Amino acid sequence: MASWWATHRGPVTLVDCDPQDTASAAWWLDRSDDSSANLTWAKAPIPELVQHLDGLASTTVIIDTAPRLDDATLHHVAQLVDLVVIPGSIPEFPTVLQTFETVRRSSATPAVAVITRTLTVSLNGASAEEVLDVLRAQGLPIAGAIRQNNALAEAVVLGRRPDQLTGDARQRIDDDMRTLMMSLNNILMTSPSRS
């Protein structure tokens, strides 16, 4: 998301607070064979997060952190940001829902789900619709979906950015991300401003 934003929307700072060494933004960026002038990043443990956020008001800041469910980390981060995006595949929906409950208890920050690794952007499958109905019934909006894509999965492993993909893979991720970003913009525009 951060790399796509940097390519299409402007400067973004990615702050990696995820302690998982092989599943974090820093791990991915360390393996990247290219860089974007609009994308800067920093690795910051949660206690130092506020210091990293100081002075970044003029740029979009994306914080990557593990859900941690009821851990104090998520409570802390939810109070600092304008929007919480909770990604997860259909089989992971119990974790997505539990993460949402943690955010809802922590602050008034809006939270949305992004369905990942789905075979179709419309999510019309019977099992998918059942999951989405549960999420919506709990008050968790679905901002969009990122379709399953072997080229994208390979890019993640190798540290490639979405704009380095070609052909159908590039078109699919552009379509999915553009739809997702429009949805996120609408949610932010209709949410109470944070002072």
Number of C-alpha atoms within 10 A of each C-alpha: 12 22 23 20 18 18 17 12 13 14 19 24 21 20 22 22 23 22 16 12 10 11 13 17 24 24 18 18 19 10 13 16 10 10 12 13 10 17 18 17 17 15 20 19 16 19 10 11 19 12 11 15 14 8 8 12 8 8 12 16 19 19 24 20 19 16 20 15 18 15 11 12 17 20 19 16 20 21 15 16 15 16 18 21 18 21 22 20 18 19 11 13 19 14 17 24 20 15 21 25 17 19 24 17 12 17 15 15 19 20 23 22 25 18 24 18 18 18 14 12 17 12 17 12 11 9 12 17 14 13 16 21 13 14 20 13 10 12 15 21 17 20 22 24 24 24 21 18 17 11 15 20 12 11 17 19 14 15 18 21 22 21 15 11 17 11 7 11 19 16 14 19 21 18 14 15 19 16 15 18 17 13 17 18 12 11 17 14 10 8 14 12 9 9 3
